[in-house]
């Protein structure tokens, strides 16, 4: 009798391949086991130095890799467009590590990449090197995936803003029962655009804050990334510090998965903590 599938779920690897792979292997991952499926809830790249190794690994898995799109996938697409057209490159692409990711894939010096962008040959190089990677991401990545009673997404599901802060930014939300409404084949350009904008905004949401406000899916648990688990342990549970001193004993408790009814948040802020959370879920028998 064939064994059931096991889903190894993680998020926000951010190009820290060595840390991620060590955490994955620790959970019992078997590289050649056809029933072992890797699910990444967004943000494969940026910040770390091992983008190539990570891409090679996930691509080697073929259909055994399930890819949920994160906000850093959106940033990568924007950054490549700016670099390959010689536009001014936004500072947020530097602070988020996106320029560094492009430099790694294109064999360019990340500290000199600004001086390259006005060179048409370098623009073309960036375009040619990044085009197949971006096409693969567009084809592979989805907004969310459902496994058993779990909904796996990046920030949170699309929701309805109900209140704005003093700067006009939404900071209170309510549940949108149409969150999983799929586009029809004959959807108009406006419908497609609205759908994409809705999910683009959702990828930037702090899922733990949304959960705290009661924005949950009835009878489901949302597994999310994007926002560091320590935010929930500090601001919601008031149990551990948000960014504890790494020299202190048990600092890693701040970055353990934030788990409660209706939510599992996985982002361990790997760039700071050196930790990557991996959750293993068995496929339910039908």
Phi and psi in degrees as a GROMACS rama.xvg file:
@    title "Ramachandran Plot"
@    xaxis  label "Phi"
@    yaxis  label "Psi"
@TYPE xy
-72.3977  133.765  UNK-2
-70.2035  157.262  UNK-3
-76.1041  164.221  UNK-4
-75.8795  149.335  UNK-5
-118.221  130.591  UNK-6
-104.256  122.909  UNK-7
-102.555  107.135  UNK-8
-107.722  129.295  UNK-9
-144.471  178.845  UNK-10
-156.91  162.841  UNK-11
51.544  52.7645  UNK-12
-70.0558  -35.8003  UNK-13
53.5129  42.9559  UNK-14
70.0372  11.6002  UNK-15
-92.0684  71.6682  UNK-16
-63.1386  -44.9964  UNK-17
-60.9085  -45.5476  UNK-18
-62.9933  -45.2245  UNK-19
-61.3026  -48.2015  UNK-20
-65.2796  -37.3599  UNK-21
-63.0463  -43.1184  UNK-22
-66.238  -39.9109  UNK-23
-63.2673  -48.4505  UNK-24
-62.4062  -33.2649  UNK-25
-64.3266  -25.7164  UNK-26
-84.0816  -3.21852  UNK-27
101.321  13.2301  UNK-28
-57.1411  133.687  UNK-29
-118.685  115.399  UNK-30
-57.0147  -36.1189  UNK-31
-104.407  12.8276  UNK-32
-86.6977  115.345  UNK-33
-64.8879  -14.8023  UNK-34
-94.8477  1.11243  UNK-35
-97.9149  115.453  UNK-36
-114.597  130.639  UNK-37
-95.7182  130.583  UNK-38
-121.916  122.34  UNK-39
-113.944  121.029  UNK-40
-86.7102  50.9396  UNK-41
91.3921  163.476  UNK-42
61.8484  60.6568  UNK-43
-66.0153  -43.412  UNK-44
-112.758  -179.179  UNK-45
85.7823  139.967  UNK-46
88.7832  -46.3395  UNK-47
-88.0929  178.759  UNK-48
-110.927  11.7011  UNK-49
-120.622  43.4946  UNK-50
-62.8895  -42.7423  UNK-51
-64.5482  -46.1592  UNK-52
-61.4196  -40.0623  UNK-53
-66.953  -45.4709  UNK-54
-60.5615  -44.4832  UNK-55
-60.2942  -40.4575  UNK-56
-65.3002  -52.1141  UNK-57
-67.9478  -34.9681  UNK-58
-67.8167  -29.9492  UNK-59
-66.6719  -19.2356  UNK-60
-81.7602  -15.9674  UNK-61
58.7973  -125.877  UNK-62
-72.7598  -6.71594  UNK-63
-84.3484  4.21899  UNK-64
-115.554  120.45  UNK-65
-107.817  126.603  UNK-66
-119.13  116.812  UNK-67
-99.7765  131.23  UNK-68
-72.0173  135.914  UNK-69
-114.14  176.883  UNK-70
-66.7367  -26.744  UNK-71
-75.2015  -21.6  UNK-72
-67.708  -39.088  UNK-73
-65.1639  -43.0539  UNK-74
-62.2231  -39.6901  UNK-75
-61.9124  -42.659  UNK-76
-63.3409  -43.2595  UNK-77
-64.4264  -43.3272  UNK-78
-64.3892  -43.2874  UNK-79
-62.48  -40.1505  UNK-80
-60.7688  -45.2952  UNK-81
-65.6428  -43.2906  UNK-82
-68.4023  -40.9095  UNK-83
-80.4146  -9.85967  UNK-84
-108.652  -0.476873  UNK-85
75.4756  17.6942  UNK-86
-74.1219  165.671  UNK-87
-63.6827  130.628  UNK-88
-92.84  125.306  UNK-89
-59.8175  141.131  UNK-90
-61.4828  -27.077  UNK-91
-65.4278  -23.2298  UNK-92
-73.0063  -24.6237  UNK-93
-78.1345  -50.4295  UNK-94
-65.8559  -29.4252  UNK-95
-87.0124  -3.97693  UNK-96
83.7425  7.8867  UNK-97
-71.7893  -39.5613  UNK-98
-60.0526  -39.4136  UNK-99
-62.0553  -41.501  UNK-100
-61.6357  -46.2406  UNK-101
-61.0821  -42.4655  UNK-102
-59.5685  -40.8576  UNK-103
-63.1247  -45.8187  UNK-104
-69.7384  -24.4309  UNK-105
-106.358  6.03029  UNK-106
56.1814  43.2246  UNK-107
-112.99  153.685  UNK-108
-77.1905  120.039  UNK-109
-64.0972  -24.4356  UNK-110
-82.5151  -13.3777  UNK-111
-115.637  4.03973  UNK-112
-62.1315  -28.4803  UNK-113
-64.6918  -35.4565  UNK-114
-73.3274  -16.2237  UNK-115
-83.1936  -27.1388  UNK-116
-68.2074  -14.2526  UNK-117
-93.0532  0.196313  UNK-118
-92.2574  115.886  UNK-119
-59.6915  -34.0754  UNK-120
-67.9374  -34.3937  UNK-121
-72.5992  -38.1919  UNK-122
-57.7547  -44.0587  UNK-123
-67.0082  -38.3846  UNK-124
-60.7647  -46.5169  UNK-125
-61.3746  -44.7646  UNK-126
-59.4843  -48.3067  UNK-127
-66.843  -39.5739  UNK-128
-72.9302  -37.9452  UNK-129
-88.4105  -22.1004  UNK-130
-54.5665  -51.4587  UNK-131
-65.7319  -30.3939  UNK-132
-68.3846  -46.0354  UNK-133
-65.2219  -37.9803  UNK-134
-64.7383  -39.3878  UNK-135
-63.693  -42.9159  UNK-136
-61.9047  -45.7038  UNK-137
-60.8387  -38.8506  UNK-138
-76.0917  -36.0058  UNK-139
-87.103  -41.3546  UNK-140
-78.2343  142.521  UNK-141
-123.22  163.81  UNK-142
-72.9952  -34.4543  UNK-143
-161.996  164.952  UNK-144
-141.035  146.07  UNK-145
-109.8  128.491  UNK-146
-132.331  120.194  UNK-147
54.1601  -125.05  UNK-148
-100.032  18.923  UNK-149
-103.178  140.085  UNK-150
-112.655  117.051  UNK-151
-104.349  120.999  UNK-152
-144.691  -176.077  UNK-153
-90.6086  -77.2504  UNK-154
-81.4776  -65.5315  UNK-155
-164.48  -177.203  UNK-156
-80.7468  158.712  UNK-157
-58.6741  135.972  UNK-158
-137.28  174.086  UNK-159
-104.371  118.287  UNK-160
-66.1011  139.807  UNK-161
-123.811  -9.78478  UNK-162
-156.65  151.763  UNK-163
-125.241  152.708  UNK-164
-79.5083  -173.964  UNK-165
-66.6664  -15.822  UNK-166
-95.0838  2.80832  UNK-167
85.8071  6.83639  UNK-168
-88.7788  135.057  UNK-169
-63.1046  133.878  UNK-170
-135.847  4.49354  UNK-171
-135.775  143.966  UNK-172
-140.469  164.3  UNK-173
-136.147  163.465  UNK-174
-67.9096  138.168  UNK-175
-110.857  109.342  UNK-176
-66.4223  -11.8301  UNK-177
-97.3873  16.2411  UNK-178
-55.6773  -33.73  UNK-179
-103.714  19.0756  UNK-180
-67.977  121.175  UNK-181
-87.579  151.916  UNK-182
-73.9444  141.126  UNK-183
-81.2918  159.189  UNK-184
-60.3636  -29.5264  UNK-185
-99.9883  23.3326  UNK-186
-60.2569  142.979  UNK-187
-75.037  167.679  UNK-188
-59.877  -41.6855  UNK-189
-64.5869  -39.7513  UNK-190
-65.4934  -40.9395  UNK-191
-65.063  -42.9238  UNK-192
-63.5736  -43.595  UNK-193
-64.6733  -40.5631  UNK-194
-60.9678  -47.1975  UNK-195
-66.1224  -39.8622  UNK-196
-65.2752  -38.4217  UNK-197
-60.3912  -45.934  UNK-198
-75.3968  -32.0868  UNK-199
-60.0379  -43.5088  UNK-200
-66.1281  -39.2813  UNK-201
-63.0842  -30.6613  UNK-202
-67.9967  -17.1729  UNK-203
-98.2274  -1.4473  UNK-204
-75.7196  147.342  UNK-205
-83.4428  102.609  UNK-206
-59.8031  -36.0535  UNK-207
-66.4316  -36.3566  UNK-208
-68.148  -42.5826  UNK-209
-60.6412  -44.3718  UNK-210
-60.5951  -42.6508  UNK-211
-59.0904  -33.2428  UNK-212
-80.2706  0.234331  UNK-213
88.2281  12.3742  UNK-214
-86.0432  91.4106  UNK-215
-132.309  165.265  UNK-216
-96.7803  120.864  UNK-217
-53.5673  131.754  UNK-218
64.502  18.4688  UNK-219
-129.706  159.288  UNK-220
-117.939  127.429  UNK-221
-91.054  126.389  UNK-222
-100.953  121.85  UNK-223
-133.385  169.116  UNK-224
-127.968  -135.793  UNK-225
72.1542  -53.0873  UNK-226
-109.567  132.415  UNK-227
-57.8747  135.105  UNK-228
-54.7707  -32.7777  UNK-229
-63.0851  -21.8611  UNK-230
-61.9673  -45.3479  UNK-231
-67.8735  -41.0995  UNK-232
-65.4428  -30.5846  UNK-233
-87.1054  -53.3525  UNK-234
-85.2641  -27.5822  UNK-235
-99.5125  -55.6639  UNK-236
-80.9459  -22.859  UNK-237
51.5287  46.7793  UNK-238
-113.598  -40.4562  UNK-239
-129.634  160.694  UNK-240
-71.4222  150.941  UNK-241
-69.2357  -44.6824  UNK-242
-130.645  79.7223  UNK-243
-70.4466  158.84  UNK-244
-63.9027  122.342  UNK-245
-68.2427  -13.0651  UNK-246
-83.972  -10.5798  UNK-247
-81.9309  147.178  UNK-248
-63.8375  139.005  UNK-249
65.7458  23.1543  UNK-250
-59.9337  -26.9606  UNK-251
-66.9384  -15.7156  UNK-252
-62.3391  -28.5314  UNK-253
-64.8967  -23.2834  UNK-254
-110.287  8.67233  UNK-255
-68.5971  156.489  UNK-256
-53.1047  138.376  UNK-257
-89.3988  111.148  UNK-258
-123.667  130.455  UNK-259
-156.689  178.879  UNK-260
-62.4155  116.209  UNK-261
95.391  -4.06073  UNK-262
-148.416  141.485  UNK-263
-135.913  110.152  UNK-264
-100.045  132.526  UNK-265
-113.821  -16.83  UNK-266
-64.5409  113.759  UNK-267
-93.1836  10.8466  UNK-268
50.8468  58.552  UNK-269
-55.5886  -37.2473  UNK-270
-59.7867  -30.6026  UNK-271
-93.5134  -46.2372  UNK-272
-87.6651  -26.5848  UNK-273
73.7846  18.0488  UNK-274
-116.787  144.607  UNK-275
-131.122  123.458  UNK-276
-87.3217  135.183  UNK-277
-129.726  124.315  UNK-278
-106.571  132.766  UNK-279
-107.138  125.87  UNK-280
-124.398  128.199  UNK-281
-85.2613  140.393  UNK-282
-67.8017  132.832  UNK-283
-75.2314  138.931  UNK-284
-70.3263  142.058  UNK-285
